[in-house]
Amino acid sequence: MGLDNVAVQWPRTGRFYDPVAPAEFVDFGELADAPDVAAPTAALAGYIAKTGAVRATAYTELVDLLLGLDGVLYATEAAAEDEDPVIDPDGCAWIAGGLERFVDGHRDFGDVVTFDTVAEVLRGALAGGRLADQQLRWLDQRLDALRDDSGAAPQWSFPRSELAVLAGFYRRCADRGFAVYADS
């Protein structure tokens, strides 16, 4: 079993969160059926359209790296504070914004997102900052921590369009006032 991020009504009205009807995401199905869409992108869009959820396991390391925290899609901060692993609408907007900026920043690196291209995009984003040296050292530590014992990098390979769909899920939740329940 993995991690699912399920769109739920916000705020909770009873003991449990009510899932959002998949009809709120039905337009994602149009992308899934479009010609010339990468298979992983179509699969993610189709799953969102049918369920109002994302199978988030494959994206956890990448999202944590991009946003600079651990357990973002697991909603670990919310779980510690509220006992419920929920990403509120503001948190969904933050996740969507980070993913959207990354997808835009990756444009010059092509349509395939890998560990190496992620590192290049992040280095470029940090290089012009006020505390660039400190932030670049932090980034290098994060990147090194993702490598296995032999120094090999994670074998990420995502179409950029797939990450745009992922961002779209969190943007939809933010814009419509939904939360995301981290179900693992």
N, C-alpha and C positions, 0 to 999 in steps of 0.2 A: 504494500500500500504506500502511496505517496501523499503529497500535499495537494489539496484542492483549495483554491480560493473561490468562495461562493458568494455571489452578490446577495445581500440580505437587506431587509428593510431597516432603516435607521430612524429613530432609536428603537431599541427593543421595546415592545409593548407588553409582553408577558414574560413567562419564564424562559422562553426560547426565542431565537431570532427567526423571523419568517423569511424564507427564501423569496427573492424577486422572481417574478414570472419570466420565463425565457423569452416571452414576447417582447420584453424590453430590449432584447438584443437580436431580434429577428433579422435586422438589416445586416448583421455580420454574415449571415448565410449567403447574401448576394456576393460577397467577396469570395466565399468558399466555392461558389459555383462559377466564378468568372474565369474566362480562358487565360492562359499564360500566367497563372498564379502559382508560385512555388508550392509544392505538395505540403510541406510543413505549415505554411501560412494558411492554406486552404483547410487543413485539418484543425488548426487552432480556431480559425474563424467559425468553422462548422460546429465545433464543440461548444463554443461560446453561444452560438445561435440556438443550439438545442437545449443547453443546460443552464445558461446564465452563470457559468463558472469557468475557471481556468485550472487545468492540471499544472500546477506551478512548480513541481519538483525540479524540472529541467532548468528553470530560470533562477533558482534561489542564489547560487553563487554569483552569477552575473549581476543580478539586481543588487545584492549586497555590496559587490565591488563598485558598481556605478554610483550607489547612493552613500557609500562610506559607513554603513552600519551592518551589524550581523542580525540575521533572522527577520529581515524586513517582511518578507512574504509569509512568514510564520506568525507575524504580529506578536513577537515575543515581548516587546515593551508593553503593549496593551495587556497581554496575558499576565504580566507581573503586576500591573497596576489594578486592573479591573477583573481579573480572573477569567475573562473571556478573550480569546485570541481574535480580536476584531480590529480591522483597519477602518477608522471612521472616514467620512467623506473628505475631510481635509487631508488625511493621510493618503487617500486614493489620489487626490490632486497632486500631492507631492511626488508620489511614485510615477504618475503619468507624466508630470513635467520633467522629471529626471530622465525617463525613458525617451520622451519626445526630443529632448535636447541631445541625447546620445544618438538617436537615429538620424537626426539632422547633421550632427557632427561627423557621423560615419559616412556620409554621402561620398566624400572624396576617396574613401578606402574601398569602395565597391559595394556589391550587394551581399557578400558573405561576411558575416561577423564571426571572427575567431578570437582566441585569446590574444594573439599578437596584435590584431587590429584594434581590439579593445584597449590594450596597453598604449598604443600609439594615439588613439583618440583622447584618452585620459591625460596622457603626457602633454599633448598639444593644448588641452583645455587648462591645465595647471601651469604651464610654462610662463604665461604672461601675468600670473597673479602676483599679489603683493608679497606673499610668503612662499614663492615658487620653490625655493630649495627645500624648505621644510615639507611642503606638500608633496613634492616629488619623492623625497625619501620615504614619506608615509606610503605613497603609492607603490614604490618598489618593495616595501615590506609586505604590503597586502598581496602583491603579485607573487612574491616568493612564497608566501604562506599557502597559496593555492597550488603550488607545484607539489608533485609527489616526492617520495623519498629519493628517487633517482634524478630529480630535477626536471622531470617532464611536465609540461604545461597541460592543463585540462584540455580535452579534445572538443571544445566548443565549436559548433558550426551551425549558425542560425542564419536564415535569410533575413536581411534587414527588414523586409516587409513583415516577417513574423513578429519581430519586436515592435513594429508599428502597430500591429493588431493587439499585441499585449498591452501596449500603452493605451490603445483605444478602449480596451475593457475598463481599465482603471479611470480613464477620463470620463467614460459614460457613467460609471458609479459616482464619481465626484460631481458631475454636472446634474445628475438627477437625485442627488442626496442619498445614495445608497452607501452602505458599508460593505466590507468584505470580511467574511468569516473564514478563518484559516482552519480547515478541517484536515487533520492528519491522522 
